[in-house]
Structure formats: structure tokens, C-alpha cells
Amino acid sequence: MDYLYDKSWYQEAYQAGSLLAEPANNYRIDDNFIVAFGFEKGILGDYRTLVVDAKRGELLLKQSTNSLLTHLVNDDLFGGILLQKAISEILKIKEQHVVSTGGGAIFSLESFHTSGTDLVALQKMEKVECRGKQMMFTELASSNHYLLDPPRSFAQSYKQEGESIMHNAFYTALLHRMNGNLSLGGTASGLLNRPQYQQFVDNYLAREGITLKKLMDQIEDGKRVRIKKRFKDLNLPVQAMDLDYVFEQTDKDGKFRM
């Protein structure tokens, strides 16, 4: 039997008192994360997020989906937001719709800087289809379908999903090349497992000579440029407190923030 879940389904179940989701504290996105629906305050009482987790089932969180992303990018991800942005710039991806982790890609139909955005783990999904005005993601491990509302057309959202898969292939290839492995090695699963994307990235990296070290060096050079600019903006003799301020402000550039 097919099961369909979307925001309205969870909202109606909560209001009817039939939602079996368990409250949870301090949830962190990991390999068991499947999908998260973000809600405005008051719709689910004190809860802001409904998460579906492969091990723990359905969970109610007081954290927002943006809070989940912030902890993932700033605390658990190699290279942080600066490496994610650098890859987006290389691939000419204009909006931030994905956090690539190598083994997975956390995707949103809306920009991550939209409050209460929904999140889906592409590696957990077998396929995505258009269903009316919604995008239907089918889970690999079950017959569950998760419906998300695209803010634009299906074609635009499908394009963004493809960009996200390419972004993760790029991130994964960089990490593998760091260890001397020149291919993705077939580690991706679900929607991420598209050999044509992986082959394109391998060929591109070989042709352009891009390595993880070169990218990280460029990111560090960018930090130095911003430090020099802030010294100039201060227009003061450099004191210890000025130096502390500059480094504090520069460090903020490397954080994911709303």
C-alpha cells in the first residue's frame, strides 16, 4: 500500500490528536534522516518541525529546520559553508538549495534562507515525480511518498534537484581525490546515484586540475582579503582589540546563518 505524507497530513493528524510522533530534543541530521517539514509557530503547538528518521520514526522538534541546517553545516561538515558556496560558484548554481555531505545531500525546494523550509535526504529517495502541483519523493526503503510544495514550477524545482545532485557529486569527488581515489566509487545511493553526473564531475576535475587543497587555499586567500579590507575599514592604529574584532567578524563569514 502506498502512503502519502505532506504538511497538511501531519497538521490534520496533530489537530485530530492522532499523530503518533514522539517529542525529541536536540535532534541532529545524520545518516538516518529522511525528511523534515517546517511549520510556522502555533500550527503544531510548541513544535516547529516534524522529522522522519529511519531509526526513530516520526519526531516532533522545537528546533526549526533552519536550526537543523545550521548545526549540520557549522558543526558536522568538512569545509563548512564556504566550501559549499565555492562549489556552487564553480557550477554556477545561483541559490542555495543543497547541503552536500558526500554520502548524502540535504535538499530543499526553497532557498535555505527561507524560514521554515522543508528538507529531504536525496540519498533516501528512489525517484521524484510531479503529482498535481506537488513534487512526490518516493522513499527507497519503503512505499512511503513525501509531497513537497514547489514555490515555482515543477520544471524549475526539478532543475534545482539536478543541480543539487551535481553539487554533491562534486563535493564527494573532491573528498575522494584527497585520499587518492579518482572516482566516486559508487558510494552514492538513491537519487544521487546517477553515473552521468559522477562521470561529468570526474572529467571536469581532471580537465581543470581542481583539487580540494586548491579550493581550500582559495577560501583561505579570500579570508585574508576580507581581513585586509576590515583593517582598512577600521581606519585606526591596529591595537589588540582591533585585531580581535577583525578576526571575530571574519570568522562569521564562514558560518551558515539565516
Disulfide bonds with the S-S distance in Angstrom:
none
